[in-house]
Amino acid sequence: QFHNSISRSNQIGNYKMNGEIGADISFLLNENIFEPVRDDMMKSIEEFQKLNLPSFDNMPNVFTHNDLGVQNLIVSDDNKKKGIIDWEWAGSYPICEEYFRSYKPII
Protein backbone atom coordinates (compact mmCIF):
# COMPACT_ATOMS: atom_id res chain seq x y z
CA GLN A 1 0.00 0.00 0.00
CA PHE A 2 1.16 3.48 -0.85
CA HIS A 3 1.04 4.90 2.68
CA ASN A 4 3.57 2.26 3.80
CA SER A 5 6.11 3.41 1.22
CA ILE A 6 6.70 6.80 2.85
CA SER A 7 8.95 7.04 5.88
CA ARG A 8 7.15 7.34 9.20
CA SER A 9 9.56 10.18 10.08
CA ASN A 10 7.54 12.45 7.77
CA GLN A 11 4.65 13.03 10.15
CA ILE A 12 2.96 16.20 11.25
CA GLY A 13 3.55 17.56 14.69
CA ASN A 14 4.67 20.37 17.02
CA TYR A 15 1.18 21.83 17.22
CA LYS A 16 0.40 24.39 19.87
CA MET A 17 -2.89 25.52 21.32
CA ASN A 18 -3.92 28.74 19.58
CA GLY A 19 -1.82 27.53 16.64
CA GLU A 20 -2.92 25.15 13.92
CA ILE A 21 -5.06 23.02 16.24
CA GLY A 22 -6.08 25.85 18.54
CA ALA A 23 -7.61 27.75 15.65
CA ASP A 24 -9.86 24.81 14.84
CA ILE A 25 -10.87 23.71 18.34
CA SER A 26 -11.38 26.96 20.21
CA PHE A 27 -15.13 26.48 19.76
CA LEU A 28 -14.91 23.37 21.99
CA LEU A 29 -14.35 25.54 25.01
CA ASN A 30 -17.48 27.63 24.41
CA GLU A 31 -20.15 25.35 22.94
CA ASN A 32 -22.30 23.40 25.41
CA ILE A 33 -23.01 20.68 22.86
CA PHE A 34 -19.45 19.36 23.32
CA GLU A 35 -19.55 19.35 27.12
CA PRO A 36 -20.01 15.54 27.49
CA VAL A 37 -16.89 14.81 25.40
CA ARG A 38 -14.87 18.02 25.86
CA ASP A 39 -12.53 16.67 28.56
CA ASP A 40 -11.72 13.53 26.56
CA MET A 41 -11.11 15.56 23.41
CA MET A 42 -8.83 18.02 25.18
CA LYS A 43 -6.92 15.15 26.82
CA SER A 44 -6.40 13.52 23.41
CA ILE A 45 -5.09 16.78 21.97
CA GLU A 46 -2.68 17.20 24.89
CA GLU A 47 -1.41 13.63 24.42
CA PHE A 48 -0.92 14.29 20.70
CA GLN A 49 1.10 17.43 21.46
CA LYS A 50 3.37 15.47 23.83
CA LEU A 51 4.40 13.21 20.94
CA ASN A 52 6.55 16.11 19.68
CA LEU A 53 6.38 14.91 16.08
CA PRO A 54 8.44 16.63 13.37
CA SER A 55 6.94 19.83 12.00
CA PHE A 56 5.94 20.57 8.41
CA ASP A 57 8.24 23.60 8.60
CA ASN A 58 11.37 21.58 7.82
CA MET A 59 9.86 19.32 5.16
CA PRO A 60 10.56 20.05 1.52
CA ASN A 61 7.75 20.63 -0.94
CA VAL A 62 7.61 18.18 -3.84
CA PHE A 63 5.41 17.83 -6.89
CA THR A 64 2.65 15.37 -6.08
CA HIS A 65 -0.57 14.12 -7.66
CA ASN A 66 -2.52 14.80 -4.43
CA ASP A 67 -5.38 12.40 -5.26
CA LEU A 68 -3.56 9.14 -5.87
CA GLY A 69 -5.99 6.30 -5.39
CA VAL A 70 -7.13 3.23 -7.28
CA GLN A 71 -9.86 5.29 -8.95
CA ASN A 72 -7.14 7.32 -10.70
CA LEU A 73 -4.87 4.47 -11.83
CA ILE A 74 -5.10 2.95 -15.28
CA VAL A 75 -3.96 -0.68 -15.45
CA SER A 76 -3.93 -3.21 -18.26
CA ASP A 77 -5.75 -6.54 -18.24
CA ASP A 78 -2.53 -8.20 -17.02
CA ASN A 79 -2.32 -5.72 -14.08
CA LYS A 80 0.54 -3.63 -15.47
CA LYS A 81 0.55 0.09 -14.70
CA LYS A 82 -0.40 2.16 -17.72
CA GLY A 83 -1.03 5.63 -16.38
CA ILE A 84 -2.40 8.03 -13.81
CA ILE A 85 -5.38 10.30 -14.46
CA ASP A 86 -7.14 13.21 -12.71
CA TRP A 87 -4.30 15.66 -12.15
CA GLU A 88 -6.50 18.64 -11.17
CA TRP A 89 -5.17 18.72 -7.56
CA ALA A 90 -1.51 18.17 -8.51
CA GLY A 91 1.02 20.70 -7.29
CA SER A 92 3.84 21.42 -4.89
CA TYR A 93 2.98 20.14 -1.41
CA PRO A 94 4.89 18.98 1.70
CA ILE A 95 6.54 15.64 1.05
CA CYS A 96 4.13 13.79 3.35
CA GLU A 97 0.91 15.23 1.86
CA GLU A 98 0.23 12.29 -0.47
CA TYR A 99 0.71 9.89 2.43
CA PHE A 100 -1.97 11.56 4.54
CA ARG A 101 -4.39 11.88 1.64
CA SER A 102 -3.99 8.20 0.71
CA TYR A 103 -4.27 6.81 4.24
CA LYS A 104 -7.78 5.70 5.04
CA PRO A 105 -7.94 3.74 8.31
CA ILE A 106 -10.32 0.81 8.49
CA ILE A 107 -12.77 1.33 11.33
GROMACS elastic network, one bead per residue, 0.5 to 0.9 nm:
[ bonds ]
;  ai    aj funct       b0    kb
    1     4     6  0.56780   500
    1     5     6  0.71029   500
    2     5     6  0.53678   500
    2     6     6  0.74489   500
    2    68     6  0.89184   500
    2    69     6  0.89295   500
    2    98     6  0.88745   500
    2    99     6  0.72202   500
    2   102     6  0.71571   500
    2   103     6  0.81578   500
    3     6     6  0.59723   500
    3     7     6  0.87928   500
    3    98     6  0.80765   500
    3    99     6  0.50050   500
    3   100     6  0.75400   500
    3   101     6  0.89043   500
    3   102     6  0.63258   500
    3   103     6  0.58586   500
    4     7     6  0.74934   500
    4     8     6  0.82415   500
    4    99     6  0.82615   500
    5     8     6  0.89621   500
    5    99     6  0.85239   500
    6     9     6  0.84799   500
    6    10     6  0.75383   500
    6    96     6  0.74636   500
    6    99     6  0.67525   500
    7    10     6  0.59045   500
    7    11     6  0.85280   500
    7    96     6  0.86720   500
    8    11     6  0.62941   500
    9    53     6  0.82689   500
    9    54     6  0.73246   500
   10    53     6  0.87386   500
   10    54     6  0.70455   500
   10    55     6  0.85259   500
   10    56     6  0.82991   500
   10    59     6  0.77101   500
   10    95     6  0.75104   500
   10    96     6  0.57437   500
   11    53     6  0.64520   500
   11    54     6  0.61367   500
   11    55     6  0.74052   500
   11    56     6  0.78428   500
   11    96     6  0.68684   500
   11   100     6  0.88028   500
   12    15     6  0.83905   500
   12    53     6  0.60573   500
   12    54     6  0.58916   500
   12    55     6  0.54406   500
   12    56     6  0.60090   500
   12    96     6  0.83477   500
   13    48     6  0.81739   500
   13    49     6  0.72046   500
   13    51     6  0.76573   500
   13    52     6  0.59990   500
   13    54     6  0.51415   500
   13    56     6  0.73628   500
   14    49     6  0.64121   500
   14    50     6  0.84885   500
   14    51     6  0.81647   500
   14    52     6  0.53658   500
   14    53     6  0.57995   500
   14    54     6  0.64391   500
   14    55     6  0.55302   500
   14    56     6  0.87019   500
   15    18     6  0.89126   500
   15    19     6  0.64776   500
   15    20     6  0.62264   500
   15    21     6  0.64322   500
   15    22     6  0.84095   500
   15    48     6  0.85654   500
   15    49     6  0.61112   500
   15    52     6  0.82208   500
   15    53     6  0.87298   500
   15    55     6  0.80192   500
   16    19     6  0.50201   500
   16    20     6  0.68493   500
   16    21     6  0.66947   500
   16    22     6  0.67724   500
   16    49     6  0.71757   500
   17    20     6  0.74048   500
   17    21     6  0.60608   500
   17    23     6  0.77062   500
   17    25     6  0.87041   500
   17    26     6  0.86815   500
   18    21     6  0.67203   500
   18    23     6  0.54827   500
   18    24     6  0.85515   500
   18    25     6  0.86631   500
   18    26     6  0.76902   500
   19    23     6  0.58738   500
   19    24     6  0.86715   500
   20    23     6  0.56313   500
   20    24     6  0.70076   500
   21    24     6  0.53038   500
   21    25     6  0.62143   500
   21    26     6  0.84387   500
   21    45     6  0.84748   500
   22    25     6  0.52442   500
   22    26     6  0.56627   500
   23    26     6  0.59717   500
   23    27     6  0.86650   500
   24    27     6  0.74051   500
   24    28     6  0.88715   500
   25    28     6  0.54574   500
   25    29     6  0.77429   500
   26    29     6  0.58165   500
   26    30     6  0.74381   500
   27    30     6  0.53333   500
   27    31     6  0.60465   500
   28    31     6  0.56781   500
   28    32     6  0.81464   500
   28    33     6  0.85807   500
   28    34     6  0.61998   500
   28    35     6  0.80006   500
   28    38     6  0.66059   500
   28    41     6  0.88009   500
   28    42     6  0.87045   500
   29    32     6  0.82447   500
   29    34     6  0.81898   500
   29    35     6  0.83596   500
   29    38     6  0.75921   500
   30    34     6  0.85677   500
   30    35     6  0.89513   500
   31    34     6  0.60405   500
   31    35     6  0.73332   500
   32    35     6  0.51796   500
   32    36     6  0.84470   500
   33    36     6  0.75469   500
   33    37     6  0.88611   500
   34    37     6  0.56268   500
   34    38     6  0.54132   500
   35    38     6  0.50323   500
   35    39     6  0.76583   500
   36    39     6  0.76411   500
   36    40     6  0.85784   500
   37    40     6  0.54454   500
   37    41     6  0.61602   500
   37    42     6  0.86815   500
   38    41     6  0.51184   500
   38    42     6  0.60800   500
   38    43     6  0.85040   500
   39    42     6  0.51964   500
   39    43     6  0.60692   500
   39    44     6  0.86051   500
   40    43     6  0.50751   500
   40    44     6  0.61841   500
   40    45     6  0.86957   500
   41    44     6  0.51298   500
   41    45     6  0.63082   500
   41    46     6  0.87128   500
   42    45     6  0.50787   500
   42    46     6  0.62061   500
   42    47     6  0.86540   500
   43    46     6  0.50847   500
   43    47     6  0.61982   500
   43    48     6  0.86092   500
   44    47     6  0.50987   500
   44    48     6  0.61632   500
   44    49     6  0.86789   500
   45    48     6  0.50222   500
   45    49     6  0.62399   500
   45    50     6  0.87571   500
   46    49     6  0.51083   500
   46    50     6  0.63824   500
   47    50     6  0.51490   500
   47    51     6  0.67863   500
   48    51     6  0.54325   500
   48    52     6  0.77516   500
   48    53     6  0.86611   500
   49    52     6  0.58863   500
   49    53     6  0.79549   500
   50    53     6  0.83320   500
   52    55     6  0.85407   500
   54    57     6  0.84538   500
   54    58     6  0.79939   500
   54    59     6  0.87567   500
   55    58     6  0.63394   500
   55    59     6  0.74551   500
   56    59     6  0.52365   500
   56    60     6  0.83158   500
   56    94     6  0.69793   500
   56    95     6  0.88863   500
   56    96     6  0.86548   500
   57    60     6  0.82574   500
   57    94     6  0.89548   500
   59    94     6  0.60666   500
   59    95     6  0.64457   500
   59    96     6  0.81677   500
   60    93     6  0.81243   500
   60    94     6  0.57770   500
   60    95     6  0.59887   500
   61    64     6  0.89462   500
   61    92     6  0.56158   500
   61    95     6  0.55068   500
   61    96     6  0.88459   500
   62    91     6  0.78537   500
   62    92     6  0.50821   500
   62    93     6  0.55788   500
   62    94     6  0.62196   500
   62    95     6  0.56099   500
   63    66     6  0.88335   500
   63    90     6  0.71142   500
   63    91     6  0.52612   500
   63    93     6  0.64278   500
   63    94     6  0.86853   500
   63    95     6  0.83132   500
   64    67     6  0.85968   500
   64    68     6  0.87924   500
   64    89     6  0.86308   500
   64    90     6  0.55709   500
   64    91     6  0.57001   500
   64    92     6  0.62825   500
   64    93     6  0.66804   500
   64    94     6  0.88589   500
   64    95     6  0.81206   500
   64    97     6  0.81195   500
   64    98     6  0.68332   500
   65    68     6  0.60723   500
   65    84     6  0.88415   500
   65    86     6  0.83376   500
   65    87     6  0.60327   500
   65    88     6  0.82362   500
   65    89     6  0.65049   500
   65    91     6  0.67798   500
   65    92     6  0.89736   500
   65    98     6  0.74602   500
   66    87     6  0.79620   500
   66    88     6  0.87112   500
   66    89     6  0.56674   500
   66    90     6  0.53807   500
   66    91     6  0.74423   500
   66    93     6  0.82384   500
   66    97     6  0.71757   500
   66    98     6  0.54367   500
   66   101     6  0.69980   500
   66   102     6  0.85016   500
   67    72     6  0.76485   500
   67    86     6  0.76973   500
   67    87     6  0.76955   500
   67    88     6  0.86631   500
   67    89     6  0.67254   500
   67    90     6  0.76703   500
   67    98     6  0.73773   500
   67   101     6  0.69886   500
   67   102     6  0.74341   500
   68    71     6  0.80037   500
   68    72     6  0.62857   500
   68    73     6  0.76853   500
   68    84     6  0.81009   500
   68    85     6  0.88660   500
   68    86     6  0.87286   500
   68    98     6  0.73052   500
   68   101     6  0.80294   500
   68   102     6  0.66591   500
   69    72     6  0.55280   500
   69    73     6  0.67853   500
   69   102     6  0.66974   500
   70    73     6  0.52290   500
   70    74     6  0.82608   500
   71    74     6  0.82585   500
   71    85     6  0.86945   500
   72    83     6  0.85092   500
   72    84     6  0.57074   500
   72    85     6  0.51128   500
   72    86     6  0.62205   500
   72    87     6  0.89277   500
   73    81     6  0.75382   500
   73    82     6  0.77519   500
   73    83     6  0.60685   500
   73    85     6  0.64199   500
   74    80     6  0.86582   500
   74    81     6  0.63513   500
   74    82     6  0.53527   500
   74    84     6  0.59385   500
   74    85     6  0.74078   500
   75    78     6  0.78090   500
   75    79     6  0.54763   500
   75    80     6  0.53765   500
   75    82     6  0.50880   500
   75    83     6  0.70240   500
   76    79     6  0.51394   500
   76    80     6  0.52882   500
   76    81     6  0.65997   500
   76    82     6  0.64445   500
   77    80     6  0.74678   500
   79    82     6  0.88903   500
   81    84     6  0.85159   500
   84    87     6  0.80392   500
   86    89     6  0.77942   500
   86    90     6  0.86054   500
   87    90     6  0.52280   500
   87    91     6  0.87890   500
   88    91     6  0.87060   500
   90    93     6  0.86280   500
   92    95     6  0.87209   500
   93    96     6  0.80161   500
   93    97     6  0.62525   500
   93    98     6  0.83671   500
   94    97     6  0.54686   500
   94    98     6  0.84299   500
   95    98     6  0.72982   500
   95    99     6  0.83036   500
   96    99     6  0.52675   500
   96   100     6  0.66057   500
   96   101     6  0.89008   500
   97   100     6  0.53847   500
   97   101     6  0.62783   500
   97   102     6  0.86420   500
   98   101     6  0.51024   500
   98   102     6  0.59976   500
   98   103     6  0.85143   500
   99   102     6  0.52800   500
   99   103     6  0.61242   500
  100   103     6  0.52776   500
  100   104     6  0.82650   500
  101   104     6  0.78223   500
